[in-house]
Amino acid sequence: MQELIEKSLERLRAFEPLEGYYLAFSGGKDSIVIYALAKMAGVKFDAHYNITTVDPPELVHFIKNKYPEVERIIPRLSMWQLMLEQKSPPTRLMRYCCTELKEHGGTGRFVITGVRWAESVRRKLKRKMIETWPAQKKQIINPIIDWSDEQVWRFIKDNNIEYCCLYDQGFDRLGCILCPMSGAKGAKRDIERWPKFAEAYKRIFAKIIEIRKAQGMKCSSDWETAEKMFAWWITRRKKEDKNQCYLSFE
């Protein structure tokens, strides 16, 4: 474990830019680890948390109380406003929310993230320790890319790092409430824990339907009412009907 830590520290030291790193902070287990490592490495950095407006209240409270020095970035539009602008909820194929709320920070900077290969097969195949994103004019360093979940938690425990209470309440990963990537099981869990957020989504869905009808846009039978639209959304339909006017899930 110590060798793994030293390797991550050396990565951070080797690529430290003169102006310092931009550390992408979410409050999750991986971001609190990269925050601690950046401190241990002695590199210059400034940390930023992109407010999504649909993060779990427990996570928002944790960041506010335990990491008050992290800059909070207010989005151009809230999740609710984004859905109205798009006239559709986000899906696995149409993840405009990530682009708008999470991925725009750090333009022109060298960004530290907590991306790891162990998180998904896609990341194992696509992500690297050092990356360049030309479109956003930034470079990325993923110092713990080769860490396992067990190693992340061991580091947290060994260094007595406080973490969000949700991890002790059955959550393996933290993210937006009712994120399309969480699947049907995750959606059911989120609805039960945060029913007011579920109702807020339904209210926005009702407005989306009104807007689409007013603009003469076609909708499938799944989008006749807010309740039907919400049911379709959380069950993660895999089949795309040719008459549907939205992108289906993968």
C-alpha positions in Angstrom: 0.0 0.0 0.0 2.8 2.4 0.8 4.4 1.8 -2.6 1.1 2.6 -4.3 0.8 5.8 -2.3 4.3 6.9 -3.1 3.7 6.2 -6.8 0.6 8.4 -6.8 2.5 11.2 -4.9 5.3 11.0 -7.5 2.8 11.3 -10.3 1.4 14.5 -8.8 4.9 16.0 -8.2 6.2 15.1 -11.6 3.5 17.0 -13.5 2.9 19.9 -11.2 2.2 23.0 -13.3 3.6 26.4 -12.3 0.1 27.8 -11.6 -0.9 24.7 -9.6 -3.5 22.0 -10.3 -7.2 22.4 -10.6 -8.6 19.7 -8.4 -12.1 18.4 -9.4 -13.8 17.7 -6.0 -17.1 15.9 -5.7 -17.1 14.9 -2.0 -17.1 11.2 -2.9 -14.5 8.7 -1.6 -12.2 9.1 -4.6 -12.1 12.9 -4.5 -11.3 13.0 -0.7 -8.4 10.6 -1.4 -7.0 12.8 -4.2 -7.4 15.9 -2.0 -5.5 14.2 0.8 -2.8 13.0 -1.7 -2.4 16.5 -3.1 -1.8 17.8 0.4 0.7 15.0 1.1 2.5 15.6 -2.1 3.0 19.2 -1.3 1.9 20.4 -4.7 0.0 23.6 -5.3 -3.7 23.2 -6.1 -7.1 24.7 -5.8 -10.2 22.5 -5.4 -13.6 23.1 -7.0 -17.0 21.5 -6.5 -19.5 21.8 -9.3 -22.9 22.2 -7.8 -25.4 20.0 -9.7 -28.5 21.1 -7.7 -29.5 17.4 -7.5 -26.7 16.0 -5.3 -27.8 14.2 -2.1 -28.4 16.7 0.8 -26.2 14.6 3.0 -23.3 15.0 0.5 -23.8 18.8 0.2 -23.8 19.1 4.0 -20.6 17.0 4.2 -18.7 19.2 1.7 -19.9 22.4 3.3 -18.9 21.4 6.8 -15.7 19.3 6.2 -14.3 21.1 3.1 -15.3 24.8 3.5 -12.2 25.8 1.6 -13.4 24.1 -1.6 -14.8 26.6 -4.1 -18.4 26.0 -5.0 -19.2 26.5 -8.7 -22.7 27.7 -9.4 -24.1 26.3 -12.7 -25.4 28.3 -15.6 -28.7 26.5 -15.2 -30.0 24.1 -12.5 -30.9 20.5 -13.4 -34.6 21.5 -13.5 -33.9 24.4 -15.9 -31.7 22.2 -18.1 -34.5 19.6 -18.5 -36.9 22.4 -19.6 -34.3 23.8 -22.0 -33.7 20.3 -23.5 -37.4 19.4 -23.4 -36.4 16.0 -22.2 -34.9 14.3 -19.2 -31.3 13.1 -19.4 -30.7 9.5 -20.4 -27.7 7.2 -20.8 -27.4 8.3 -24.4 -28.2 12.0 -23.9 -26.1 13.0 -20.9 -26.2 16.7 -21.4 -26.3 17.1 -17.6 -22.8 15.8 -17.1 -21.5 18.1 -19.9 -23.2 21.2 -18.4 -22.9 20.6 -14.7 -19.8 18.6 -14.2 -17.3 18.5 -17.0 -16.8 22.2 -17.9 -14.5 23.1 -15.0 -10.8 23.5 -15.4 -10.6 24.9 -18.9 -7.0 25.8 -19.7 -5.8 24.0 -16.5 -4.1 20.8 -15.5 -6.9 19.0 -13.7 -6.7 16.3 -10.9 -9.5 13.8 -10.9 -10.2 10.6 -9.0 -11.0 8.5 -12.0 -10.1 4.8 -11.5 -10.0 1.8 -13.8 -11.8 -0.3 -11.2 -15.0 1.8 -11.6 -16.0 0.4 -14.9 -14.9 -1.7 -17.9 -15.2 1.4 -20.1 -12.8 3.4 -17.9 -10.4 0.5 -17.9 -10.4 0.6 -21.7 -10.6 4.3 -22.3 -8.9 6.3 -19.5 -5.2 6.9 -18.9 -3.1 8.3 -16.1 -2.4 11.4 -18.2 -4.9 12.7 -20.7 -5.4 15.7 -23.0 -8.8 17.1 -23.8 -8.2 19.5 -26.7 -11.8 20.6 -27.0 -11.7 22.0 -23.4 -8.0 23.0 -23.6 -7.1 21.1 -20.5 -4.9 18.2 -19.4 -6.0 15.6 -16.9 -4.0 13.6 -14.3 -5.6 10.6 -12.6 -3.1 9.8 -9.8 -5.2 6.9 -8.4 -6.3 5.4 -11.7 -4.8 2.0 -10.8 -6.2 1.8 -7.2 -8.9 -0.7 -6.3 -11.9 0.1 -4.1 -10.3 -1.8 -1.2 -7.2 0.3 -1.5 -9.2 3.5 -1.6 -11.0 2.6 1.6 -7.8 1.4 3.3 -6.2 4.8 2.6 -9.2 6.5 4.1 -9.3 4.4 7.2 -5.5 4.4 7.7 -5.4 8.2 7.5 -8.6 8.8 9.6 -10.2 10.7 6.8 -13.9 11.6 7.4 -16.3 10.7 4.6 -19.9 11.2 3.8 -22.3 9.2 5.9 -24.1 7.7 2.9 -21.3 5.2 2.5 -22.2 3.7 5.8 -25.9 3.5 4.7 -25.6 1.2 1.8 -24.3 3.5 -1.0 -21.3 2.3 -2.9 -21.0 5.4 -5.1 -22.3 9.0 -4.7 -23.8 11.0 -7.5 -26.9 12.9 -8.6 -30.2 11.8 -7.2 -31.9 9.6 -9.9 -29.0 9.7 -12.2 -29.8 7.7 -15.4 -26.6 5.8 -15.0 -27.7 4.3 -11.7 -30.2 1.9 -13.2 -33.6 0.8 -12.1 -32.4 -0.5 -8.7 -30.6 2.7 -7.9 -33.7 4.7 -9.0 -35.9 2.8 -6.6 -33.5 3.4 -3.8 -33.3 7.1 -4.5 -37.1 7.5 -4.7 -37.5 5.9 -1.3 -34.8 7.9 0.3 -35.5 11.3 -1.3 -39.2 11.3 -2.3 -39.3 15.1 -2.6 -36.7 15.0 -5.3 -38.8 12.4 -7.2 -41.8 14.7 -7.0 -39.8 17.6 -8.2 -38.8 15.5 -11.3 -42.4 14.7 -11.9 -43.4 18.4 -11.8 -40.7 19.2 -14.4 -41.8 16.3 -16.6 -45.3 17.8 -16.5 -43.9 21.1 -17.7 -41.9 19.4 -20.4 -45.0 17.7 -21.8 -46.8 21.1 -21.8 -44.0 22.7 -23.7 -43.7 19.9 -26.3 -47.4 20.0 -26.9 -47.5 23.7 -27.2 -44.7 23.5 -29.8 -46.4 20.7 -31.8 -43.8 18.1 -30.9 -44.8 14.5 -31.0 -44.6 12.2 -28.0 -44.9 8.5 -27.5 -47.6 7.0 -25.3 -45.0 6.8 -22.5 -44.9 10.6 -22.4 -48.7 11.3 -22.2 -48.5 12.2 -18.5 -45.8 13.1 -16.0 -46.5 9.8 -14.1 -46.1 7.8 -17.3 -43.0 9.7 -18.3 -41.5 9.2 -14.8 -42.3 5.5 -14.9 -40.6 5.1 -18.3 -37.6 7.1 -17.1 -36.9 5.0 -14.0 -37.5 1.6 -15.6 -34.8 2.4 -18.1 -36.5 1.3 -21.3 -34.1 -0.4 -23.7 -36.3 -0.5 -26.8 -36.7 2.6 -28.9 -40.0 3.1 -30.7 -39.7 4.9 -34.1 -42.4 7.3 -33.0 -40.7 8.3 -29.8 -39.2 11.8 -29.9 -36.5 11.2 -27.4 -33.3 9.1 -27.1 -33.7 5.8 -25.5 -31.4 4.1 -23.0 -28.6 1.8 -24.2 
